Amino acid sequence: PPGRRSGACAASPDVGGADRDMPAAAMAEASASGADAGGGAPADVIKELEVDAPEDPRARLDAVPRFLAEDTTPNVVPSDAGGLLMSLREGGLRCLAAGARTNVGLRAGRYMFEVQVVEETCEPSLPSSKGFARIGVSTEGSSPILGESEDSVCFTSDGHLMHCGERTRIIPGGVAMARWSGATLAVVINLDQGLQNANTMSLFVNGERCGSAQALPASLRGKALYPSVTYKASTLHVHFGPTPHVSLPFACRMLRDAAKDDVVVRQPFVPESGKHEVVFPVCLPDEGGFDWLDRFLEEHPRFAELSERKVADWATSSGLPGPLSKAALTERSNDRACAGFAVPGLSDGSVQGALARFAMINPRDLVVMEVQGNLEAETRAEALRQYPASSWRRVAVVAVGEPDEAFKERVRAAILRDKQAALNAEHARKKEGAEKLRQAELARKRADAERKRKLEAAKDQPAKKAKGAVNATPKTASAPDNHEVAQEPDDGGVGDTTEEPPPKAELDAAERRAWFRSVGGRPDVAHSRLTTAIAKFSLPTEDEGFDEIRFVWSAQEEAKQRLRDWILERKRKMPVEHIKPSDWFWQKLDVFRKDVARWQATQKVAQAAAAKAHAAEKDDSDSSQLLQNAVRQHKLDVFGVDNICDIGDQVPLFLHFDLRDWAILSLRFELHLMIHSLRRDCPDPDRKHMTIHQVSFYYNKYYKKVLNARGYGFDSIDALLRFIEDTVFMDAETGILESQVDADHASNDIFVKLTEETRLHVQRQEAAGVANVLKPVFNTVVTKPAAANVAPAVETFLKPTPPGGIRLGVTPVSGFLIPGKLSAG
């Protein structure tokens, strides 16, 4: 018959047993359907079980198979003339695979199509551009990249059958890409239930069978199967007939010659308005944007997603290694998912730009997803210029506010699925560890049994010689009897192999109320980018040029209010990245530094005089007792001292300050100055305050040094701030840090008084036997004062206490009184 190739078909060695190596569960039925496809044939020749196609009087397919734009990856450059398939090669696109699915699907019968690798375009200097090819079938609406999901199966250019991301070698040694280049590849899809090889797929190279017929996975049975190709760094020619370029060992009709009853034909989508849509989703970071997008794409499969998340997944499917550096991983987000890929032009946005330009030539419906960009008016305007109104219908979809119940249930189901996957992985890890432990215990017991047997054999040897027994040969002596061989050592119950199912995941109370979740374990927008962009966020308006603005969750006014509330809430939690200290800050800091230098010089002179005065005394009192005597002698009120450098007899108030006291004194002033300076330096009126979680960040910005609580003798910043809450305290309602001292105070003496009062308070508590006194604790005792390494700060007085009133500060130990300005009260 026409198209038949005579003679036996040579094959690669040992292809008859390929089905036995299939790991995928979906191919469990391979042996049932494909066992007769050559499994019992000799190793070098496969018995051909396919027969010539009989005459078929039914009406033939009257449509020409073609590749529709919505059934290809956005980088495919199709040519209806001759069935040539190329791909874009600008920037990072050269390293991305291209995939295409024809519009004619097979439901029954046996048909074939041919593919030729016309050229390879890989660049030797760029290893990530190394090419490959895959040919097979996929279902409607599935990914054009073959072999990555359960909706497709394919032969690969390295000699594997690929399904669900798993590869099964069907040809030992592989089929190099070089063998495919220039050759005519034919794929035969057999869905004829009356034939022996029903529900199989076979590959032929230049008319010769390449391995046995491979059973179709169970997930593809009963569905229309569309011939598909995936290629990278190469150009393909796809031929659908009606006459094959190379004959097979049997007569087989091509797809173009299929009966109408055996196929289904998909028609290209024609928009009613004559323009394809480009959709810009507008959503808040980490509030369901990508989950909304996934649902939208499921409901509208003709749309192609343009986002870095899609490009990153695309790059992984194309065989590119993921981000390698920790810095790149910390900066990754769903908006910038390509960060860290070692491919030039992949993470700079050039891929999306090239695809947008190509969409003008090969139009299709698109979804442009960038959470940050779609919330910024300037970025939206720039994006709209890439899609002119003359060719596109521009639609903004605002998904802000409370989602519908169906979306909430979808999110909760996804959370439960992720938790179950984590439990399954942990269960598998524990099971593997238990099995290793069991095997190790068995090996140990086998070794012990073998040593015991050899010792017993050695003991019996002299007795056998005395009785004149014939010595056993070494081989017989060392070999255990059959009973010993058959007996398996008991593992003692270690690593019980009883199959236990993994624990069942359940949602907790918070998860059952959840509206949103973290997608991919990454934020939608990196924190470093969000802090600088949040002030620019806005919702699209009609005057921006959109043909339609849809509010899919909340109404327009509610969505605007939600955006305002969200921005205010985030601003309070986010520090200002690019804060710059003002001249006022540096002036206040300079004054304080000079004051500290003057105080320390005064202290040095006073300590020298005190040491000389008490040198002759036998019973030398400790420093704390000396100060207490001075206080009693002069009836001293710390906050009533007029001159802190002379409280009497030229004794300064800070006579007994050591290094830790000077450090605490400086910290009081630094935090006070930083709080007031932020209100002057921050241009955003909503971010002029700081929380306790932002103290370390702003301290580093203002003083160019790290705020280390242990350097002040405390375990945490919280404990350190509690110790100096007479200077800086946290508002219980707002969580904002406030200074007890006014910004425009007249003298820095107040910080010396606060430090001395706290020092005396600690001494009084310790003298009274109070346990767990909040105080600095150092590993070494500090005895010698040193110049403090101060940073910008501000002079201030305590805020006035009402007449007759008091100021109360509470510590975990007890309450103590701190007067405000000296008054009759």
Secondary structure, DSSP 8 states (H G I E B T S, - for coil): -TTB--S--B--TTGGGGGGG---GGGTTHHHHHTTTTTTS-SSB------------S-B--S---EEEEEE-TTEEEETTTTEEEE--SGGGGGS-EEEEESEEESSEEEEEEEEEEEE---TT-GGG--EEEEEEE-TTS-SSTTSSTTEEEEETTSEEEETTEEEE-STT---HHHHBT-EEEEEEEE-TTSTTTTEEEEEETTEE-SS-EE--GGGTTS-BEEEEEEESEEEEEE--SS-SS-BSS---BGGG-BGGGEEE------TTSSEEEEEEEE-TTSSHHHHHHHHHHH-TT-EEESHHHHHHHHHHTT-----SHHHHHH--STTTTTT-SSTTSSSSHHHHHHHHHHTTS---EEE--HHHHTBHHHHHHHHHHS-TTTEEEEEEEE-SS--HHHHHHHHHHHHHHHHHHHHHHHHHHHHHHHHHHHHHHHHHHHHHHHHHHHHHHHHHHHHHHTT-----HHHHHS--HHHHH-----TTTT-------------HHHHT-S---STTS-SS-HHHHHHHGGGB----GGG--SEEEESSS-HHHHHHHHHHHHHHHHHHS--TT----HHHHHHHHHHHHHHHHHHHHHHHHHHHHHHHTTT-SS---HHHHHHHHHHHHT--GGG-S-TT-SSTT--TTTT--HHHHHHHHHHHHHHHHHHHHHHH-S-GGGS--BGGGHHHHHHHHHSS---GGGGT-SSHHHHHHHTTTTEEE-TTT-BEEESB-TT-S-THHHHHHHHHHHHHHHHHHHTT-SS------SS---S-------S-----B----TT---EEE-SS-EEE---S----
